[in-house]
């Protein structure tokens, strides 16, 4: 079971929309709230864009006593470091090299898996 921490970017499913905000179910049966203040003064209009059952990308902002504070607005906030992101410690100057190497490694692994599958 995944242990969440602040900074994790997660795709969840909307399970309720109220005046308080959007309640989201995360993988592994965790849930949290995107508070209406996350949308600023646009909440009355923004809430109509979401439906129960929609998938939504959120970031875990804070966890207190098992309650998850989530945000949509801060998904791209670089101050919230996602420790599960393998690129989070990569310097900007090295990013392209690291990304290309990761891509090449993935291609090699896919080729090896195809060979195994075609033998069976």
N, C-alpha and C positions, 0 to 999 in steps of 0.2 A: 504494500500500500504506500502510495506517495505521501511524503511529508512535505507539505507546502511551507513556503517562507516568503516574506515580502520580496517583491521583485519578480516572482514567477509570472510569466505570461501564459494564459490558459484559455482554451476555448471551452465554454460551458453552454448550457441550455437554459433559456429563460423559463422559469416555472411560475412566476407571478409578477404582475405589474400593479403597483399601488401608488397612492399619493406619496409614500415614503421613498419609493424608488423601484428598481428592478431586482428581483430575487433570482439568483442564478445557481443552478446545480452544476458543480464542477465534477470532473472525473473522480472516481473512488468515493462517491456519495458524500462529498463535502458540498456545502452551499455557502453563499454569501450574498451581500447586498451591495449594489451600486446605488448609493444614496442620491436622491434627486438633486442635491447641491453639486454633484459631479457635472451636471448639465447646465449649471448656472441659471440664468433667468429663462432659458429656453425649455425647461422641463415640460411645461404643459404641451408645447408643440412637439418636442422630441419624443415624448412617450408614445405618441401615435405612430411613430416609425417602427416600433417594436411590437412583436406578437409573442404570446406564450408558445413555446416550442421552437422559437428561433435560436440558432446558434449565434453566440456573441463572444468576441475576443475581449478579455479583461486582463487586468494586472492585479495581483494581490498587493494591496497597499499596506495592510496591517492585519494581524491576527491577535485577538485578545479573548482568552477563555473560550477558545474554539469558535469564535465568531469572526468571519472573514469580512474585512472591509475591502471592497473591490472598486476598480475605476475603469471606465472606458476612456475618459479623456487623457489619462496618464499612461496609456499602453506604450507610447513611444518616448516616455520620459527617461532620458539617459541617467538621471539620478537614482532611479529605481533599478538597481543592477539585478539581473536574473542570473543567479549562480548556477542554474542548470544550462545556461547558454554557453556552448563551448567557445564562442567568440568573445565573451564578455571581457576577457583580459587581453585580447589582441589589440595591439596598437594600430591606429588608423593606417600608418605607413605599411604595416605588414598584412593588412586585411586581405587584399587581393591575392597575395601569395598563399596565405593560409587557406582561403576559400578555394583557390584553384587546386591546391594539393588535396583538400578534402574531397573535391569533385573527382579528381583522378583516382583517389583511393576507392571511392564509391563505385566508379565505373569498373575497376578491377574486381571488386568484390561481386558485383552483379554478373560480370563475365564468368567468374568462378562458379557462382550459383547456377548459372545457365548450363554450364558444362555438367555439373552434378545432376541437374534435372533431366538433361537430354540422355544421360547414361542410364537412367532408370526407366 
